[in-house]
Amino acid sequence: MPHPPLRLFDSPCRSVCRIDDRFGWCVGCKRTRAEIKAWSTMDGRERKDILDRLPARVQEEIERSQ
């Protein structure tokens, strides 16, 4: 079942907290360590910017694994 759409204040965390060294981001949420660390202090615009980048990271993983 797909995840519901995120609201700006929601974390994209999927509780699969492991950094993939090939990409430099978490295998669950696709955020970098720095993004994860700063999330709680970011404003809505900063969080939106990160959320907007996540689909491209998913696509990059798909393309590089083919």
Backbone bond lengths (Angstrom), bond angles and torsions (degrees), N, CA, C in turn:
res aa  C-N    CA-C-N  psi(-1)  N-CA   C-N-CA  omega(-1)  CA-C   N-CA-C  phi
1 M - - - 1.447 - - 1.530 108.91 -
2 P 1.328 119.16 127.49 1.468 121.02 -177.45 1.516 111.66 -67.90
3 H 1.327 113.01 153.92 1.459 119.95 175.78 1.520 110.10 -69.09
4 P 1.337 118.27 145.30 1.469 119.75 174.26 1.520 109.87 -68.52
5 P 1.318 118.57 158.91 1.468 120.29 178.87 1.525 110.63 -58.86
6 L 1.336 115.50 144.00 1.456 120.37 179.28 1.514 111.01 -80.93
7 R 1.308 114.95 143.70 1.458 120.14 168.98 1.515 106.23 -90.49
8 L 1.322 118.61 159.30 1.462 121.47 -174.31 1.517 114.26 -57.09
9 F 1.302 117.54 -30.65 1.456 118.91 -177.30 1.518 112.51 -89.00
10 D 1.317 118.58 -7.19 1.459 121.93 178.61 1.523 110.72 -78.01
11 S 1.303 115.15 145.20 1.454 120.26 173.51 1.525 108.58 -84.28
12 P 1.324 118.32 142.84 1.464 120.75 176.86 1.536 112.65 -80.23
13 C 1.327 116.96 6.94 1.465 121.60 -178.52 1.528 110.79 -54.11
14 R 1.338 115.68 136.62 1.457 122.54 178.84 1.528 111.21 -114.32
15 S 1.327 116.13 10.07 1.467 123.18 -178.21 1.526 112.18 59.81
16 V 1.307 115.73 33.65 1.465 123.39 172.79 1.527 104.61 -124.60
17 C 1.303 116.31 72.73 1.463 122.42 -168.03 1.524 111.61 -90.01
18 R 1.325 114.91 91.23 1.463 121.67 178.67 1.520 107.66 -152.55
19 I 1.325 116.85 125.37 1.462 121.45 -179.78 1.526 109.18 -81.29
20 D 1.316 115.86 127.68 1.461 122.66 175.93 1.526 107.23 -86.70
21 D 1.324 116.82 112.30 1.462 121.26 -176.82 1.522 113.32 -63.60
22 R 1.331 117.56 -23.32 1.473 119.52 178.89 1.524 110.99 -66.45
23 F 1.329 116.60 -35.37 1.455 121.06 -174.94 1.525 113.26 -109.64
24 G 1.323 117.32 -27.35 1.447 120.87 -179.82 1.519 113.82 87.64
25 W 1.335 116.08 15.95 1.460 119.09 177.37 1.523 109.54 -136.70
26 C 1.338 114.59 167.47 1.457 122.20 -177.40 1.529 110.50 -66.64
27 V 1.326 115.93 138.96 1.467 119.61 179.38 1.525 111.52 -68.87
28 G 1.316 118.17 -22.49 1.461 121.64 -179.35 1.517 113.09 -86.23
29 C 1.332 116.64 -57.39 1.469 120.11 -172.23 1.521 114.09 -101.61
30 K 1.325 117.55 -12.70 1.471 124.01 178.66 1.530 113.64 72.61
31 R 1.339 117.57 13.89 1.461 119.80 175.68 1.520 110.07 -91.63
32 T 1.328 116.29 151.79 1.462 121.19 175.29 1.524 109.08 -76.38
33 R 1.319 116.27 166.65 1.469 119.99 176.10 1.526 110.85 -56.00
34 A 1.318 116.33 -44.62 1.469 120.28 -178.84 1.530 111.32 -62.37
35 E 1.320 116.82 -40.63 1.465 120.37 178.99 1.525 111.50 -66.35
36 I 1.326 116.42 -40.53 1.463 120.68 178.28 1.526 109.87 -63.92
37 K 1.308 116.12 -46.50 1.462 121.40 -178.02 1.530 111.72 -61.89
38 A 1.317 117.23 -40.39 1.464 121.40 -175.10 1.531 113.67 -85.84
39 W 1.320 118.28 -11.00 1.468 122.15 -171.70 1.526 113.12 -50.13
40 S 1.311 118.21 -45.93 1.465 121.15 -174.10 1.521 113.28 -68.28
41 T 1.321 117.20 -18.29 1.472 119.93 -179.78 1.529 112.63 -105.53
42 M 1.319 117.47 -1.15 1.469 120.89 -179.21 1.515 111.28 -78.40
43 D 1.326 114.31 150.85 1.462 118.62 173.16 1.530 108.79 -86.92
44 G 1.310 116.47 175.07 1.458 121.90 -176.16 1.509 113.57 -57.95
45 R 1.322 117.39 -38.39 1.474 121.04 -179.36 1.530 111.09 -65.64
46 E 1.322 116.14 -43.49 1.466 120.08 179.43 1.526 110.60 -64.17
47 R 1.309 116.07 -41.97 1.465 119.62 178.39 1.523 111.03 -64.47
48 K 1.314 116.73 -41.60 1.467 120.61 178.13 1.525 110.61 -61.30
49 D 1.321 117.16 -41.77 1.463 120.65 178.44 1.528 111.11 -58.26
50 I 1.321 116.81 -42.50 1.465 120.25 178.63 1.522 110.33 -67.75
51 L 1.324 116.31 -47.50 1.471 119.54 179.69 1.526 111.54 -57.90
52 D 1.328 116.89 -35.13 1.463 120.89 178.68 1.525 112.39 -67.34
53 R 1.333 117.88 -26.46 1.467 122.11 -179.15 1.520 113.11 -82.20
54 L 1.314 118.05 -21.42 1.469 120.75 -172.09 1.529 114.26 -62.76
55 P 1.339 120.36 -42.11 1.473 118.30 178.77 1.530 113.46 -59.27
56 A 1.323 117.93 -35.30 1.466 120.31 178.46 1.525 110.65 -67.55
57 R 1.319 116.77 -34.23 1.464 120.34 177.93 1.525 110.46 -67.95
58 V 1.315 116.74 -40.98 1.468 120.51 176.13 1.534 109.05 -60.13
59 Q 1.321 116.49 -45.98 1.467 121.00 -179.97 1.524 111.33 -62.54
60 E 1.324 116.88 -39.60 1.471 120.24 178.35 1.528 110.42 -62.05
61 E 1.320 117.16 -42.73 1.461 119.73 177.17 1.524 111.80 -60.73
62 I 1.311 116.34 -42.71 1.468 120.84 179.55 1.524 110.05 -61.93
63 E 1.321 116.85 -48.99 1.465 121.10 -177.60 1.525 112.40 -63.95
64 R 1.320 117.06 -39.64 1.468 120.24 -177.96 1.523 112.23 -76.24
65 S 1.324 117.78 -16.53 1.466 119.27 179.72 1.526 112.51 -92.10
66 Q 1.317 118.12 -4.32 1.472 120.88 -178.65 1.503 111.32 -86.30
